[in-house]
Amino acid sequence: MQNENIIFKLQAGAIKLHQETRRKLSALSVEDKLLYAEFTELQKGRNIEDFFKITSDFFVMQEKISALKEDIKNLGLPGTNEILKNLEKASLSERMLTLDVLEHITNYVGSAGEDEKVMNDRKQIITTKIADFLKGGQIVFDDNAELYGKWSNFTKNRVSRKGTSSHQSEDEQFAVRGPFVKEALFGTRNDVTGKKHTWLQLESHPTGLRYILGHLLSYVIYKITGKNVGPYGRSEYTEKNSLKLNKKPAYESQSTTEQPPPEAPKLG
């Protein structure tokens, strides 16, 4: 009898969870329902069939995007409202790429303990790195090129940049395009030890005849200022001076100021 009661309670709980999940899905906007459908297809393509896991992961992604909106509001970048509107219109590929970058930034900064001031300082470092990303700074990830493998397999909003990029890459370069990232160009690079890294930078304009004047202007600004030109500003982090997100945290919880990044292998 006791086992039967446990089984009954588990079944009742599963039914309730299913109903609540269905209610949340039905409350989505038309745009978010389309994102959910695309997200579901992508996960099934990775042999993830569980309805609850897929749905839970989707809502976690949406919650992270909402948190990112708050971070962007605190950046003080020109045209913040436009940035937020663009993020609202971002494709699934753009959202997933952006959250991958945010995750690596967070891991790079490291933990900060429970001291309120230290936590606030850590948050400031994270938002500064997010700003560098949005301004077009080139980021190099300590990831054995895992992000390159993930992003290059996106089936939507991803284009080849083979033969159309001046940047150095060990593998074919691709770009994710959309209203938020504009042109997220990425490739790979080996360091002096032979370890392969993913690199990424946002560009203010895609390539192509339609955008040739904007792309040319960005190049001229880069040559004059020595800074990359991204969709939301300019960054000192260029191919020659990239922002290296090492796995070893750069932040020490005992300090209330940003620490310099740990020594990284020189990239060729």
C-alpha positions in Angstrom: 0.0 0.0 0.0 2.8 2.4 0.9 4.5 1.8 -2.5 1.2 2.4 -4.3 0.8 5.7 -2.5 4.3 6.8 -3.5 3.6 5.8 -7.1 0.3 7.7 -7.0 2.0 10.8 -5.7 4.7 10.6 -8.3 2.2 10.3 -11.0 0.1 13.2 -9.7 3.3 15.3 -9.5 4.2 14.5 -13.0 0.7 15.4 -14.3 0.9 18.7 -12.4 4.3 19.5 -13.8 3.1 18.7 -17.3 0.1 21.0 -16.9 2.2 23.8 -15.5 4.7 23.4 -18.3 2.0 23.5 -20.9 0.5 26.6 -19.4 3.9 28.3 -19.6 4.3 27.4 -23.2 0.8 28.6 -24.1 1.6 32.0 -22.5 4.7 32.5 -24.8 4.5 35.2 -27.5 4.3 34.2 -31.1 8.0 35.0 -31.5 9.0 33.0 -28.5 6.9 30.0 -29.7 8.9 30.1 -32.9 12.1 30.2 -30.9 10.9 27.2 -28.8 10.1 25.2 -31.9 13.5 25.8 -33.4 15.2 25.1 -30.0 13.2 21.8 -29.8 14.3 20.7 -33.3 18.0 21.6 -32.4 17.9 19.5 -29.2 16.3 16.6 -31.0 19.0 16.8 -33.5 21.4 16.2 -30.6 19.3 13.1 -29.6 17.7 14.9 -26.7 14.0 13.8 -26.7 12.9 14.5 -23.1 10.1 17.1 -23.3 10.7 18.4 -19.8 14.4 18.7 -20.2 14.0 20.5 -23.5 11.4 22.9 -22.1 13.3 23.5 -18.9 16.5 24.3 -20.8 14.6 26.7 -23.1 13.1 28.6 -20.2 16.6 28.7 -18.5 17.9 30.2 -21.7 15.2 32.9 -21.7 15.8 33.7 -18.1 19.5 34.2 -18.9 18.6 36.5 -21.7 16.4 38.5 -19.4 19.3 38.8 -16.9 21.6 39.9 -19.8 19.2 42.7 -20.6 19.6 44.1 -17.1 23.4 43.9 -17.5 23.2 45.8 -20.8 21.2 48.5 -19.1 24.0 49.0 -16.6 26.7 49.3 -19.3 25.9 52.9 -20.2 26.6 52.3 -23.8 25.2 54.8 -26.4 22.0 53.6 -27.9 21.1 51.2 -25.1 17.5 51.1 -26.0 18.4 50.1 -29.6 20.7 47.3 -28.2 17.9 45.9 -26.1 15.4 46.0 -29.0 18.0 44.1 -31.1 18.4 41.5 -28.4 14.7 41.1 -28.2 14.7 40.3 -32.0 17.8 38.0 -31.8 17.6 34.6 -33.5 18.2 31.4 -31.5 21.7 31.1 -32.9 22.5 34.7 -31.7 21.1 34.0 -28.3 23.0 30.7 -27.9 26.3 32.2 -29.1 25.9 35.2 -26.8 25.1 33.1 -23.7 28.1 30.9 -24.5 30.3 34.0 -24.5 28.7 35.1 -21.2 29.3 31.7 -19.6 33.0 31.8 -20.5 33.3 35.4 -19.2 31.8 34.4 -15.9 34.0 31.4 -15.6 37.1 33.5 -16.5 36.3 36.0 -13.8 35.8 33.2 -11.2 33.9 33.1 -7.9 33.9 36.0 -5.4 32.7 34.5 -2.2 29.9 36.1 -0.2 31.4 39.5 0.6 29.0 42.1 -0.9 31.6 44.5 -2.1 33.7 41.8 -3.7 30.6 40.4 -5.4 29.8 43.9 -6.7 33.3 44.3 -8.0 33.2 40.9 -9.7 29.9 41.9 -11.3 31.5 45.1 -12.6 34.3 43.1 -14.2 31.8 40.8 -15.9 29.8 43.7 -17.3 33.0 45.3 -18.6 33.9 42.2 -20.5 30.4 42.0 -21.9 30.9 45.6 -23.1 34.2 44.5 -24.8 32.3 41.7 -26.5 29.6 44.1 -27.8 32.1 46.6 -29.0 33.8 44.1 -31.3 36.7 43.1 -29.2 38.3 39.9 -30.4 38.0 37.2 -27.8 40.1 34.0 -27.6 38.6 31.1 -25.7 40.6 28.4 -23.8 38.3 25.7 -25.1 40.1 23.3 -27.4 38.0 24.8 -30.2 34.8 23.4 -28.8 32.8 26.6 -29.4 34.0 26.6 -33.0 32.6 23.1 -33.4 29.3 24.1 -31.8 28.8 27.3 -33.6 29.9 26.1 -37.0 27.1 23.4 -36.8 24.4 26.0 -36.5 21.9 25.4 -39.3 20.3 28.9 -39.4 21.8 32.4 -39.5 25.3 30.9 -40.1 27.3 31.7 -43.2 30.7 30.8 -44.5 33.3 33.5 -44.6 35.8 31.4 -46.6 37.9 33.7 -48.7 36.2 36.9 -47.5 38.0 37.5 -44.2 41.5 39.0 -43.6 41.8 37.3 -40.2 44.0 34.4 -39.6 42.3 31.0 -38.9 43.4 27.4 -38.9 39.9 26.3 -40.0 37.3 27.7 -42.2 35.8 31.0 -40.9 32.1 31.4 -40.3 29.8 34.1 -39.1 26.5 34.2 -37.3 24.4 37.0 -38.6 21.3 38.7 -37.1 19.8 41.9 -35.7 21.7 41.7 -32.4 25.3 40.5 -33.2 25.2 41.9 -36.8 28.1 39.7 -37.8 29.7 37.4 -35.3 32.9 36.2 -37.1 34.7 33.2 -35.6 37.5 30.8 -36.4 40.3 29.0 -34.7 44.0 29.6 -33.9 46.8 27.5 -32.5 49.0 28.7 -29.7 52.7 28.0 -29.6 52.1 24.7 -27.9 49.8 23.6 -30.7 46.6 23.9 -28.6 43.7 25.1 -30.7 41.4 27.9 -29.5 38.2 29.4 -30.8 38.3 33.2 -31.5 35.3 35.5 -32.0 34.6 39.1 -32.7 31.5 41.1 -33.6 31.7 43.2 -36.6 29.6 46.3 -37.3 28.6 45.2 -40.8 28.4 41.9 -42.6 30.4 41.4 -45.8 28.7 41.7 -49.2 28.0 44.5 -51.7 25.0 45.8 -49.7 27.3 46.6 -46.7 30.6 47.4 -48.5 30.7 51.1 -47.6 30.0 50.4 -43.9 32.6 47.6 -43.9 35.1 49.9 -45.6 34.5 52.7 -43.1 35.0 50.3 -40.2 38.3 49.2 -41.7 39.5 52.8 -42.1 38.6 53.6 -38.5 40.5 50.5 -37.4 43.6 51.6 -39.3 43.4 55.1 -37.9 42.6 54.3 -34.3 44.0 50.8 -33.9 40.6 49.6 -32.5 38.1 47.1 -33.7 34.8 48.5 -34.7 31.9 46.5 -33.4 28.1 47.0 -33.6 28.0 48.9 -30.4 31.3 50.7 -30.1 35.1 50.3 -30.5 37.4 48.0 -28.7 41.2 47.9 -28.0 41.0 44.1 -28.2 42.2 43.3 -31.8 43.7 40.3 -33.4 47.1 41.5 -32.3 45.8 42.2 -28.8 43.0 39.8 -28.1 41.1 39.3 -24.9 42.1 35.8 -23.7 39.5 34.0 -21.6 41.6 31.4 -19.8 40.0 28.7 -17.8 42.0 29.7 -14.7 40.0 32.5 -13.0 41.6 35.9 -13.3 39.7 37.2 -10.2 40.8 36.6 -6.6 38.1 36.9 -4.0 40.4 38.5 -1.5 40.8 41.6 -3.7 38.2 44.3 -4.5 39.9 45.2 -7.8 40.3 43.4 -11.1 43.3 41.3 -11.2 45.4 41.0 -14.4 44.7 37.9 -16.5 46.9 34.9 -15.8 49.9 34.3 -18.1 48.6 32.9 -21.3 50.4 31.1 -24.2 51.3 33.4 -27.0 49.0 32.9 -29.9 50.6 32.6 -33.3 
